[in-house]
Amino acid sequence: ISPFRIGGAVPTVFSYFSEVLAREKRGEHLSWLCMFWMIGGIYASAMAWAIIPHYGWSFSMGSAYQFHSWRVFVIVCALPCVSSVVALTFMPESPRFLLEIGKHDEAWMILKQIHDTNMRARGQPEKVFTVNRIKTPKQIDELIEIESDTGTWYRRCFVRIRTELYGIWLTFMRCFNYPVKDNTIKLTTVWFTLSFGYYGLSVWFPDVIKHLQSDEYASRVKLFRNEEVSHFVFNFTLENQIHSSGEYINDRFVMMKFKSVTFEDSLFKNCVFEDITSLNTYFRNCTFVNTTFYNTDLEQYKFVDSDFINCTFFHIRTGCQISFDDDYSAYWIYFVNFLGTLAVLPGNIVSALLMDRIGRLTMLGGSMVLSGISCFFLWFGTSESMMIGMLCLYNGLTISAWNSLDVITVELYPTDRRATGFGFLNALCKAAAVLGNLIFGSLVGITKAIPILLASTVLVCGGLVGLRLPDTRTQVLM
């Protein structure tokens, strides 16, 4: 439900805000608006990093319902939504909407307020707001007025729903009519390519880091062959080890942790496993004789093709028992996400300051081409720090393209089609993000070269198409 509502709010916000902006500052102020999307992303990633790993931040209501740290994170993320609802009560209504419902006087007052505010900002407060004529938007619900007097209540509801849906369809189809048809096709291409490349790569980038970490971790594995250990007490952590063809007789494994440990073709006789916590630990083709397991998380799936002879299991803990303190990679994922979202802040500021100076098209095409090139150099990353640095550069360059694309989209559509056109392109953007995630997710485990080259090519092609859009810097909103 939450993303469904957000998907409906984003096009409305941009369309609404553009109606009250002066032409010479429109690009800059729309870019500042875009920046708050990224500030929200920084807020969310910072809160996730600060709250979710702390499992101790929890409380319970009875014995059935527990509030763990991730629920605290959800509550914290809901606070800005609540504040935005409160803020909306102080905002004026859209003048066009008031004209559509016949409230001409209220629309005139809001237009006068917009005019006076902008004139004061220009240093011309003496200018008087005048209206020579008002063109009332065409109404399509005359049938509703007729039915409201003659029909039954369900007939009126049916007619109103049908009429509203018909009006929505007409508005959508007008986005593909002259003179905006060619612009819609080009915008569709740019939105799709930018979303496909950006979300496809950025969402799976922590996985690329994880694969690098796994490769480095695996290169440091310790191998133990043909061990013979008897009457020994293991009470320390075993990590990143492979034990093959060993024999453990009358040994005790007490209050210890297994982290990425594999036992292969080994014999455990008269052993005791007590208070064991394990992560990525497996016993493959092992034999257990007269062995006791007490208060461990060694579930059946961790024993692969293993045999048990006269063994007993007591108080086996099921589910995820490893805390984030024991899994460093989880912290690393939050840290990488936070850096990635923080890196877009400088790009937001630069794009806002330059949007009305160098033009939307130059910023859109240049940013997409440069981000595609920076994405290509991710292919040559060999270390975690290098990859993270390139990711920050990539995100910082890409955000300028997002900002300029939002501004261009708002300015290319007239007021009666702006929210519909923006909403359609935003929905297409999310579809491209899903497709990018599916494709990148299936390839990132095989090789990092194909996802990186694919994203780079798509971004460069989209940037070249974006350069063919008309310049809207000096255009009056229709």
Stockholm file with secondary structure:
# STOCKHOLM 1.0

chainA/1-478         ISPFRIGGAVPTVFSYFSEVLAREKRGEHLSWLCMFWMIGGIYASAMAWAIIPHYGWSFSMGSAYQFHSWRVFVIVCALPCVSSVVALTFMPESPRFLLEIGKHDEAWMILKQIHDTNMRARGQPEKVFTVNRIKTPKQIDELIEIESDTGTWYRRCFVRIRTELYGIWLTFMRCFNYPVKDNTIKLTTVWFTLSFGYYGLSVWFPDVIKHLQSDEYASRVKLFRNEEVSHFVFNFTLENQIHSSGEYINDRFVMMKFKSVTFEDSLFKNCVFEDITSLNTYFRNCTFVNTTFYNTDLEQYKFVDSDFINCTFFHIRTGCQISFDDDYSAYWIYFVNFLGTLAVLPGNIVSALLMDRIGRLTMLGGSMVLSGISCFFLWFGTSESMMIGMLCLYNGLTISAWNSLDVITVELYPTDRRATGFGFLNALCKAAAVLGNLIFGSLVGITKAIPILLASTVLVCGGLVGLRLPDTRTQVLM
#=GR chainA/1-478 SS CHHHHHHHHHHHHHHHHHTTCCGGGHHHHHHHHHHHHHHHHHHHHHHHHHHTTCTTSCEEETTTEEECHHHHHHHHHHHHHHHHHHHHTTSCCCHHHHHHTTCHHHHHHHHHHHHHHHHHHHTCTTCCCCCSCCCCCCCCCHHHHHHHHHSCHHHHHHHHHHHHHHHHHHHHHHTTSTTTHHHHHHHHHHHHHHHHHHHHHHHHHHHHHHHHHHHHHHHTCEEEESCEEESCEECSCEEEEEEESCEEESCEEEEEEEEEEEEESCEEESCEEEEEEEESCEEESCEEESCEEEEECCCGGGEESCEEESCEEESCCCSCCCCGGGCHHHHHHHHHHHHHHHTHHHHHHHHHHHHHHHCHHHHHHHHHHHHHHHHHHGGGCCSHHHHHHHHHHHHHHHHHHHHHHHHHHHHHSCHHHHHHHHHHHHHHHHHHHHHHHHHHHHHHTTCSHHHHHHHHHHHHHHHHHHTTSCCCTTCCCC
#=GC SS_cons         CHHHHHHHHHHHHHHHHHTTCCGGGHHHHHHHHHHHHHHHHHHHHHHHHHHTTCTTSCEEETTTEEECHHHHHHHHHHHHHHHHHHHHTTSCCCHHHHHHTTCHHHHHHHHHHHHHHHHHHHTCTTCCCCCSCCCCCCCCCHHHHHHHHHSCHHHHHHHHHHHHHHHHHHHHHHTTSTTTHHHHHHHHHHHHHHHHHHHHHHHHHHHHHHHHHHHHHHHTCEEEESCEEESCEECSCEEEEEEESCEEESCEEEEEEEEEEEEESCEEESCEEEEEEEESCEEESCEEESCEEEEECCCGGGEESCEEESCEEESCCCSCCCCGGGCHHHHHHHHHHHHHHHTHHHHHHHHHHHHHHHCHHHHHHHHHHHHHHHHHHGGGCCSHHHHHHHHHHHHHHHHHHHHHHHHHHHHHSCHHHHHHHHHHHHHHHHHHHHHHHHHHHHHHTTCSHHHHHHHHHHHHHHHHHHTTSCCCTTCCCC
//
